[in-house]
Amino acid sequence: MKWCRMAGFVFAGPLVLLAMLGALPALAQTTTQVNITLREFSITPSKVTVPQGQPVQFTVTNAGTIEHNFTVELEKQGIEQKLFDTNLRPGESRMAEFTFAMAGDWEMYCPVDEHKAHGMMGAIEVMGSTPAGMPRSGNPMLPDLWPAGVLVLALLGGGLLARRQIRTE
């Protein structure tokens, strides 16, 4: 009877853990918070750094006396996203979430009238998952599975040791 319980642990345990590990990347994904203040004609802070591929929650406050909005853009890739459908009125704050799919030097600005031309812009540095200049190894479409492999091997090894102990009893 002990052997049946141990076999269930040795064989089913790793499968359950692998399924749980498959859900970990979604659970481990954190949201970066960025507070932005808009005024005539500036954005504060004028430069922010955020991670690639993770949600960024922007809290944008219009501290000016006229309407503003907020756009992020990676011009060389043709990516431009206005974060609010309607402009923020003076004194209004809103939140919007955006995930930067590509690393690089993005731009943020107010798209209302000629505000950008008047200097109402800033920079967003989107950091990739590997340090700049270092090549990424492996297939970028597949996650690194070595932690799961080590865990499975440890569980199998523990199960085999337990099996050996049961046989000697």
C-alpha positions, 0 to 999 in steps of 0.5 A, spaced: 500 500 500 505 504 501 508 503 494 502 505 491 502 512 495 509 513 493 508 511 486 502 516 486 507 522 489 513 520 484 509 520 478 503 525 479 507 530 483 511 532 478 506 533 473 502 537 478 508 542 479 509 542 472 502 545 471 503 550 476 509 552 474 506 553 467 501 558 471 507 562 474 509 567 469 502 570 469 502 570 476 509 573 477 508 579 472 508 585 476 505 592 474 510 598 474 506 604 476 508 611 473 506 618 475 505 623 470 504 630 471 502 635 465 502 642 465 503 648 459 508 646 456 511 640 460 511 633 462 514 631 469 518 627 470 521 628 463 524 621 463 522 614 465 524 607 465 520 601 464 520 594 463 519 591 456 513 586 456 510 588 463 504 592 464 505 599 466 500 603 469 500 610 468 497 615 473 496 622 469 494 628 472 493 635 468 496 640 473 495 645 467 489 650 465 487 647 459 486 640 456 491 635 455 492 628 453 498 623 453 501 619 447 506 614 447 510 612 441 516 608 438 516 612 431 521 608 428 517 602 429 510 605 427 507 604 434 503 610 437 498 609 442 494 615 445 492 613 452 485 616 453 479 617 448 478 624 451 482 629 453 484 630 461 480 637 463 484 641 468 485 638 475 483 631 472 487 625 473 486 618 470 489 611 470 491 607 463 495 601 462 500 600 457 505 594 455 511 596 451 512 590 446 519 592 444 525 595 448 528 602 446 527 609 446 520 611 446 517 618 446 511 621 450 508 627 449 501 631 449 498 630 442 493 636 443 494 642 438 501 644 437 503 642 445 508 637 442 511 642 438 511 647 444 516 642 448 510 638 451 514 631 451 519 626 454 522 620 453 521 613 456 526 608 456 524 601 455 528 596 458 529 589 455 529 582 459 537 582 457 542 587 458 543 592 452 549 589 447 548 582 450 545 577 445 539 573 447 540 565 447 535 560 446 528 561 442 525 567 444 518 564 443 519 559 449 520 560 456 526 558 460 524 551 462 531 550 466 528 551 473 522 547 472 527 541 470 531 542 476 525 541 480 522 535 477 529 532 477 529 533 485 522 530 486 524 524 482 530 523 486 526 524 492 521 519 490 526 514 488 530 515 495 523 514 498 522 508 494 528 505 496 527 506 503 520 503 503 523 497 499 528 496 505 523 496 510 
